[in-house]
């Protein structure tokens, strides 16, 4: 198992990944990439050109978590904000995911400062998506400690915990 990220100078970071770790990361990021495909902009050519999209809150709980409402107490303002920003947010999440996919390989992975920031955001998106699907709570560490290894949820919870570890070590390497 990886020992996490270490600082690589000039704001970058490095990590040594084994084949299994690189494969798991790539698979999870590809799944999130599939979720954040470009949103609907409608038939209006001007809306398409400006990236103006739907004002609807996503029905998928993972997408609702990845693209939360901007104003908790104002549905109208949230809808307008979503309409004008979600397409750009989706593009950013896709770009971060693609950066991780391009750089996550077996062996030593050296990230520039910009790539490391993309990894942070992509890891966060994967953790959020997996956390929603697993219904992760603040008690995840206690649940995991008490969970039997033959519990069918165990691999997913361990993966979530590993992603948290990777994100934490990357933050520390960049700090």
Buried (B, 14 or more C-beta within 10 A) or exposed (E): EBEBBEBBEEBBBBBBBEEEBBBBBBEBBEBBBEBBEEBEBEEEEEBBEEBBBBBEBBEEEBBEBBBEBEEEEEEEEBBBBBBBBBBEBBBBBBEBBBBBBEBBBEEEBBBBBEBBBBBBBBBBBBBBBBBBBBEBEEEBEEBBEEBEEEEEBEEBBEBBBBBBBBBEBBBEBBE
